[in-house]
Amino acid sequence: MAEADALTDDEILRFADSGLCSAPTVELSAELGEKLERALSRTALPLMLTAAQVGEQLGVSAREIRRMNLQGDLPEPLKMGHKKVRWRRDELVAWIDAGCPDRDAWLRHAGRAAQKSGRP
């Protein structure tokens, strides 16, 4: 990660303590949101991210990402086998842009976006 784009410890702690992904109405500060989006949209990151990679970008542990997933606080990951799951990088960026809504709200949001664009 480039120094200019690196999140400070204060920013990571504010984000982690914000309860961002457990409350759909909480919004990121514009600056922090832009930094997270830049961090997630880097070409160095693979298109499909593990729980550890998602956690690293969001400033939480892989265990916390798995817990959030089980609670429905993240977009649905793709199942890549019996126990492997991966999140689409572009979906996570869009999810952050939408304010990190819970899974049900995200699915409704994504459905409206697909209807507007004429996608199935």
MOVEN-V30529 format. One record per residue. N is the residue number from 1. RES is the residue in one small letter. OMEGA is omega in whole degrees, -180 to 180 (NA if undefined). Layout:
# MOVEN-V30529
N RES OMEGA
N RES OMEGA
This chain:
# MOVEN-V30529
1 m 179
2 a -178
3 e -177
4 a -177
5 d -177
6 a 177
7 l 176
8 t 178
9 d 179
10 d 180
11 e 179
12 i 180
13 l 177
14 r -180
15 f -178
16 a -178
17 d -174
18 s -175
19 g -173
20 l -174
21 c 178
22 s 179
23 a -174
24 p -177
25 t 180
26 v -179
27 e 175
28 l 169
29 s -177
30 a -178
31 e 180
32 l 177
33 g 178
34 e 179
35 k 178
36 l 179
37 e 177
38 r -179
39 a -179
40 l -174
41 s 178
42 r 178
43 t 179
44 a 177
45 l 177
46 p 178
47 l -180
48 m -174
49 l 175
50 t 176
51 a 180
52 a 180
53 q 177
54 v 179
55 g 179
56 e -179
57 q -178
58 l 177
59 g 176
60 v -178
61 s 175
62 a 178
63 r 178
64 e 177
65 i 178
66 r 177
67 r 179
68 m 179
69 n 180
70 l 179
71 q -179
72 g -179
73 d 180
74 l 171
75 p -180
76 e 177
77 p 174
78 l 178
79 k -175
80 m -177
81 g -175
82 h -177
83 k -178
84 k 172
85 v 178
86 r 175
87 w 177
88 r -179
89 r -177
90 d 177
91 e 178
92 l 178
93 v 179
94 a 179
95 w 177
96 i 178
97 d -179
98 a 177
99 g 178
100 c 179
101 p 175
102 d -173
103 r -179
104 d 179
105 a 179
106 w 180
107 l 176
108 r 180
109 h -179
110 a 178
111 g 177
112 r 179
113 a 180
114 a 179
115 q 180
116 k -178
117 s 180
118 g 178
119 r 177
120 p NA
